[in-house]
């Protein structure tokens, strides 16, 4: 166990994962700084307990994902991090080639660790691990909506079996019976696993208390991994061991201003949220990549449509479709080709919307959020209040423009989240957006 309160450094494999884990840490009193991409070495850092670097590596070729993750790792080490946390998705989104396994193997080698405690459990999001199986709500992962994910279809629920496809490192299970006995028993089982040659320990967790007990073990390690749930458990363990930090005031709210939504996720929840936008009467524009296979033209048409809307309309521009239609688009354009067209168009649209005065920009889907952040050149921001669990407003700037970004994972948020977050700003007596 560290003598002094440890500093946590998080490497997240996508943008929404970075915001999710940052708010999990901040919610438990850790002063948390969030960056999109690895900052320059000269970055001036205010006082903090946790540093979060949100990358966009989930769908990259494994070698490229490893290189970017190691770059982030070196930056974190140079800024005094004691515990490195690799944040992956709570639904273990990955392919048989990675990138969870390759990135973790590289971090194990860089840090020379014996055993990595890990779990994708995040009960507040309905993700739990029991008997080594990952559950989404009451359904095993391979029976959930993730079975039909367009990029990372998850057709197995056994975490050790999934992980063994990505890494040669031996993975073992620490079951819930051991977890219920507390941190001492988890530590004992982890040490036994390391002595047997295991490199990774997947640990059952079905509650926040389970995650805190695992967190008490992880605090003594140099490397841990999992979803935002375990990161929150580690933060809770730090509070228990060292006391809470002074947060420096409550999290700020997003200011009112012209709003727009860009949605690219094809998850069932995002499709439901888009339907609620339709029901609310919000203007909606569909990015039809199958008909217009050119990103520049797609974006230009969408922005021309936006220019014809009344002020303060709070519209949605989306490419999200049902799985059957998505399969047809991917068959026509190719999986990678369709993704590139839509991501490039999304970035151009984000640039166009902010140039036209949009100040609250809501993005739905990990790849969509990554495209928005990259196109706008956003390098980081202040973690504000949550619009829903794990979905905080990010307060940032683009040049002289103050922006408020809501970067939502496809599966996150209640059905009305997009409607609420993009609610039209009040209009004052002079007819301008602002205080009434």
C-alpha positions in Angstrom: 0.0 0.0 0.0 1.5 3.4 -0.9 2.6 5.6 2.0 1.0 8.7 0.5 -2.2 9.1 -1.3 -1.6 7.7 -4.9 -2.3 9.6 -8.1 -4.3 7.8 -10.6 -3.5 8.0 -14.3 -6.2 6.6 -16.7 -5.8 5.6 -20.3 -9.3 5.3 -21.9 -9.7 3.5 -25.2 -12.4 6.0 -26.5 -13.7 9.4 -25.9 -16.9 8.5 -24.1 -15.0 6.0 -22.0 -12.8 8.9 -20.9 -15.7 11.1 -19.9 -17.4 8.2 -18.1 -14.3 7.3 -16.0 -13.5 11.0 -15.3 -17.0 11.6 -13.8 -16.8 8.3 -11.8 -13.6 9.6 -10.2 -14.8 13.2 -9.7 -18.1 12.0 -8.2 -16.1 10.3 -5.4 -14.1 13.5 -4.6 -11.0 13.1 -6.7 -9.8 16.2 -8.4 -9.8 15.0 -12.0 -8.3 16.5 -15.2 -9.5 15.2 -18.6 -7.6 15.3 -21.8 -8.5 14.2 -25.3 -5.3 12.7 -26.7 -1.9 12.8 -25.0 -1.1 16.4 -24.0 2.3 18.0 -24.6 4.9 17.5 -22.0 4.8 21.2 -21.2 1.1 21.1 -20.2 0.5 23.2 -17.1 -1.4 21.0 -14.6 -3.4 22.4 -11.7 -3.6 20.4 -8.4 -5.2 17.0 -9.1 -5.7 13.5 -7.8 -6.4 11.8 -11.2 -5.4 12.4 -14.8 -7.5 10.9 -17.6 -6.3 10.6 -21.2 -9.1 9.7 -23.6 -7.8 8.1 -26.7 -9.5 6.7 -29.8 -7.9 3.3 -30.0 -10.7 0.8 -29.6 -11.1 0.1 -33.3 -7.5 0.8 -34.5 -5.1 -1.9 -35.7 -3.6 -3.4 -32.5 0.0 -2.1 -33.1 -1.3 1.4 -33.6 -3.5 1.2 -30.5 -0.5 -0.1 -28.4 1.8 2.7 -29.6 -0.7 5.4 -28.7 -1.4 3.8 -25.4 2.3 3.6 -24.5 2.7 7.3 -25.5 -0.1 8.1 -23.0 1.5 5.9 -20.4 4.9 7.6 -20.7 3.2 11.0 -20.3 1.4 9.8 -17.2 4.6 8.4 -15.7 6.4 11.6 -16.3 3.7 13.4 -14.4 4.0 11.4 -11.2 1.3 8.8 -11.6 1.4 5.9 -9.1 -1.4 3.7 -10.4 -2.1 3.3 -14.1 -5.7 2.3 -15.0 -6.6 1.1 -18.5 -10.2 1.9 -19.1 -12.1 -0.4 -21.5 -15.8 -0.6 -22.2 -18.2 -2.2 -19.7 -19.5 -4.5 -22.5 -15.9 -5.5 -23.2 -16.1 -4.2 -26.8 -13.3 -5.8 -28.7 -12.5 -8.1 -31.6 -10.6 -11.4 -31.5 -7.5 -9.4 -32.2 -7.8 -6.7 -29.6 -7.4 -4.2 -28.5 -7.9 -4.9 -24.8 -5.4 -7.7 -24.7 -2.6 -6.1 -26.8 -2.7 -2.8 -24.9 -2.7 -4.5 -21.5 0.2 -6.8 -22.5 2.2 -3.7 -23.5 1.4 -1.9 -20.2 2.3 -5.0 -18.2 5.7 -5.1 -19.9 6.3 -1.4 -19.5 5.4 -1.5 -15.8 6.8 -4.9 -15.0 3.8 -5.9 -13.0 3.0 -9.4 -11.6 -0.8 -9.5 -11.7 -3.5 -7.2 -13.1 -6.8 -7.1 -11.3 -9.7 -6.3 -13.7 -13.4 -6.4 -14.2 -15.8 -4.8 -16.6 -18.5 -4.6 -13.9 -20.3 -1.3 -13.7 -23.5 -1.9 -11.8 -24.9 1.6 -12.2 -24.9 0.9 -16.0 -26.4 -2.6 -15.6 -23.1 -4.4 -16.2 -22.0 -7.1 -13.8 -19.6 -10.0 -13.7 -20.5 -13.3 -12.0 -18.8 -16.7 -12.3 -16.6 -15.1 -14.9 -19.5 -14.2 -17.2 -20.4 -10.7 -18.2 -24.0 -9.7 -17.9 -25.9 -6.8 -19.4 -28.9 -6.3 -17.2 -30.3 -9.8 -16.7 -28.9 -11.1 -20.0 -25.5 -12.7 -20.6 -23.4 -10.5 -22.9 -23.9 -12.8 -25.9 -27.7 -12.7 -25.6 -27.8 -8.9 -25.2 -28.0 -6.2 -27.9 -24.2 -6.4 -28.1 -24.5 -9.6 -30.0 -25.5 -7.5 -33.0 -23.0 -4.6 -32.6 -21.9 -3.5 -36.1 -18.2 -3.3 -35.3 -17.6 -5.5 -32.3 -20.3 -8.1 -32.1 -20.0 -9.9 -28.8 -20.9 -13.6 -29.2 -19.4 -15.0 -26.0 -20.0 -14.0 -22.4 -17.0 -15.8 -20.8 -14.4 -13.1 -20.1 -11.4 -15.4 -19.8 -12.3 -17.1 -23.1 -12.8 -13.7 -24.8 -9.5 -12.4 -23.4 -7.6 -15.5 -24.4 -8.3 -14.7 -28.0 -6.4 -11.4 -27.6 -3.6 -12.2 -25.2 -1.2 -15.1 -24.5 -1.2 -14.0 -20.8 -2.8 -16.5 -18.5 -6.1 -15.2 -17.1 -7.8 -16.6 -14.0 -11.1 -16.0 -12.2 -11.5 -14.8 -8.6 -15.1 -15.7 -7.9 -17.8 -13.9 -6.0 -17.5 -16.1 -2.9 -13.9 -14.8 -2.4 -15.0 -11.2 -3.1 -17.7 -11.4 -0.4 -14.9 -12.2 2.1 -13.3 -8.9 1.4 -10.1 -7.3 0.2 -7.8 -9.6 2.3 -9.2 -12.7 0.5 -9.1 -11.0 -2.9 -5.4 -10.1 -2.2 -4.7 -13.7 -1.2 -6.3 -15.1 -4.3 -4.5 -12.6 -6.6 -1.1 -13.5 -5.0 -1.9 -17.2 -5.5 -2.8 -16.5 -9.1 0.5 -14.6 -9.7 2.5 -17.4 -8.1 0.9 -19.9 -10.5 2.0 -17.8 -13.5 -1.2 -15.9 -14.1 -1.0 -12.4 -15.4 -4.6 -11.3 -15.2 -7.3 -11.9 -12.6 -10.9 -11.3 -13.7 -12.8 -10.6 -10.5 -16.6 -11.1 -10.0 -18.4 -8.0 -8.9 -22.2 -7.4 -8.7 -22.3 -4.3 -6.5 -20.5 -1.1 -5.7 -19.3 -2.6 -2.4 -17.7 -5.5 -4.4 -15.9 -2.9 -6.5 -14.7 -1.0 -3.4 -13.2 -4.3 -2.0 -11.4 -4.9 -5.3 -10.3 -1.3 -5.3 -8.6 -1.7 -2.0 -6.5 -4.4 -3.6 -5.9 -2.3 -6.8 -4.6 0.7 -4.9 -1.5 -1.4 -4.0 -0.8 -2.2 -7.6 0.9 -0.3 -10.4 -1.6 -1.3 -13.0 -5.3 -2.2 -13.0 -8.0 -2.3 -15.7 -11.7 -2.3 -16.2 -14.7 -0.1 -16.8 -15.7 3.1 -15.0 -17.2 0.9 -12.2 -13.8 -0.4 -10.9 -12.3 3.1 -11.3 -15.0 4.4 -9.0 -14.3 1.5 -6.6 -10.6 2.5 -6.5 -11.6 6.1 -5.8 -13.8 4.9 -3.0 -11.0 2.8 -1.6 -8.6 5.8 -1.7 -11.2 7.8 0.3 -11.4 5.0 2.8 -7.6 4.7 3.2 -6.5 8.4 2.8 -9.6 10.6 3.2 -11.3 12.7 0.6 -9.8 15.6 -1.3 -11.2 19.1 -1.3 -13.0 19.4 -4.7 -12.8 23.1 -5.1 -16.5 23.8 -5.4 -19.4 22.0 -7.1 -19.3 20.8 -10.6 -20.5 23.6 -13.0 -23.7 23.4 -15.1 -23.7 23.9 -18.8 -24.8 27.3 -19.8 -27.8 27.9 -22.1 -27.0 28.5 -25.7 -27.9 27.2 -29.2 -27.9 23.4 -29.2 -27.6 20.6 -31.7 -27.3 16.8 -31.6 -25.1 14.6 -33.8 -25.8 10.9 -33.5 -23.9 8.0 -35.1 -24.4 5.1 -32.7 -26.6 2.3 -33.9 -27.2 0.9 -30.4 -30.8 0.2 -29.3 -30.7 3.0 -26.7 -29.5 5.7 -29.1 -32.1 4.6 -31.7 -34.7 5.0 -28.9 -33.4 8.4 -28.0 -33.5 9.5 -31.6 -37.1 8.4 -31.8 -37.9 10.6 -28.7 -36.3 13.5 -30.6 -38.7 12.9 -33.5 -41.7 12.7 -31.1 -40.6 16.0 -29.5 -40.9 17.6 -32.9 -37.2 18.4 -33.3 -36.0 19.0 -36.8 -34.1 15.9 -38.0 -31.7 15.3 -40.9 -30.5 11.8 -41.9 -27.0 11.4 -43.2 -27.6 8.9 -46.1 -24.2 7.6 -46.9 -25.6 4.9 -49.1 -27.0 7.6 -51.5 -24.2 10.1 -51.1 -20.9 8.4 -50.6 -18.9 11.6 -50.3 -18.2 13.0 -46.8 -17.8 16.6 -48.0 -21.1 16.6 -49.9 -22.9 14.8 -47.0 -21.7 17.5 -44.6 -22.5 20.4 -47.0 -26.0 19.2 -47.6 -26.6 18.8 -43.8 -25.3 22.3 -43.1 -27.4 23.8 -45.9 -30.4 22.1 -44.3 -29.4 23.5 -40.9 -29.1 27.0 -42.4 -32.8 26.9 -43.4 -34.0 26.2 -39.8 -35.6 28.8 -37.5 -33.2 30.0 -34.8 -33.0 28.0 -31.6 -34.4 24.8 -33.2 -32.2 22.3 -31.4 -32.1 19.9 -34.3 -30.6 16.4 -34.7 -28.3 15.2 -37.5 -27.9 11.5 -37.5 -26.6 8.4 -39.3 -27.9 5.9 -36.8 -30.0 3.1 -38.3 -31.4 -0.3 -37.4 -29.0 -3.3 -37.7 -30.6 -4.7 -40.9 -30.2 -1.4 -42.8 -26.7 -0.9 -41.4 -25.7 -4.3 -42.8 -27.0 -3.2 -46.2 -25.0 0.0 -46.1 -21.8 -1.8 -45.0 -22.3 -4.4 -47.8 -22.5 -1.5 -50.2 -19.7 0.6 -48.9 -17.7 -1.8 -46.8 -17.5 -1.6 -43.0 -14.4 0.6 -43.0 -15.5 2.7 -45.9 -18.9 3.5 -44.5 -17.3 4.3 -41.1 -14.7 6.7 -42.6 -17.3 8.5 -44.7 -19.6 9.1 -41.8 -16.8 10.0 -39.3 -15.3 12.6 -41.8 -18.8 14.0 -42.5 -19.5 14.2 -38.7 -16.3 16.1 -38.1 -17.1 18.6 -40.9 -20.6 19.1 -39.5 -19.4 19.7 -36.0 -17.0 22.4 -37.4 -19.9 23.9 -39.3 -22.3 23.9 -36.4 -19.9 25.6 -34.0 -19.0 28.2 -36.7 -22.7 28.9 -37.0 -23.1 29.6 -33.3 -24.0 26.2 -31.7 -22.6 26.2 -28.2 -24.1 23.1 -26.7 -23.1 20.1 -28.9 -24.4 16.7 -28.0 -22.8 13.7 -29.7 -24.0 10.1 -29.4 -21.7 7.1 -30.0 -18.0 6.6 -29.2 -16.7 6.9 -32.8 -19.0 9.9 -33.4 -17.7 11.6 -30.2 -14.1 10.9 -31.3 -14.8 12.5 -34.7 -16.3 15.6 -33.1 -13.5 16.1 -30.6 -10.8 15.6 -33.3 -12.4 17.9 -35.8 -12.9 20.7 -33.3 -9.3 20.3 -32.0 -10.5 19.9 -28.4 -7.6 18.8 -26.2 -9.4 18.7 -22.8 -11.9 20.3 -20.6 -13.4 20.7 -17.1 -15.7 17.9 -16.1 -19.1 19.4 -15.2 -22.4 18.1 -13.9 -23.9 14.9 -15.3 -26.8 15.1 -17.7 -27.3 11.4 -16.9 -25.2 8.7 -15.1 -21.8 8.6 -16.6 -22.6 11.4 -19.1 -21.1 14.7 -17.9 -21.0 18.0 -19.6 -17.5 18.9 -20.7 -16.7 22.7 -20.5 -14.1 23.7 -23.0 -13.1 26.2 -25.6 -12.5 26.3 -29.3 -10.4 29.4 -29.9 -12.4 32.2 -28.3 -15.6 30.2 -28.3 -16.9 28.7 -25.1 -18.3 25.2 -25.8 -20.3 22.7 -23.8 -20.0 19.1 -25.1 -22.0 16.1 -24.0 -20.2 13.0 -25.3 -22.5 10.1 -24.8 -21.7 6.4 -25.3 -24.2 4.7 -27.5 -25.7 2.6 -24.8 -25.9 5.3 -22.1 -28.6 7.6 -20.9 -32.4 7.4 -20.4 -34.6 7.6 -23.5 -35.2 11.3 -23.1 -31.5 12.3 -22.6 -31.1 13.9 -26.1 -34.3 15.8 -25.8 -33.4 17.2 -22.3 -29.8 18.0 -23.1 -30.7 19.9 -26.3 -33.7 21.7 -24.9 -34.0 25.1 -26.6 -32.4 27.9 -24.7 -34.7 30.6 -23.3 -35.2 33.6 -25.5 -35.2 37.1 -23.9 -37.6 40.0 -24.6 -35.4 41.2 -27.5 -35.7 37.9 -29.2 -32.1 36.8 -28.5 -31.0 33.6 -26.9 -30.0 34.3 -23.4 -31.5 35.1 -20.0 -35.2 35.8 -20.2 
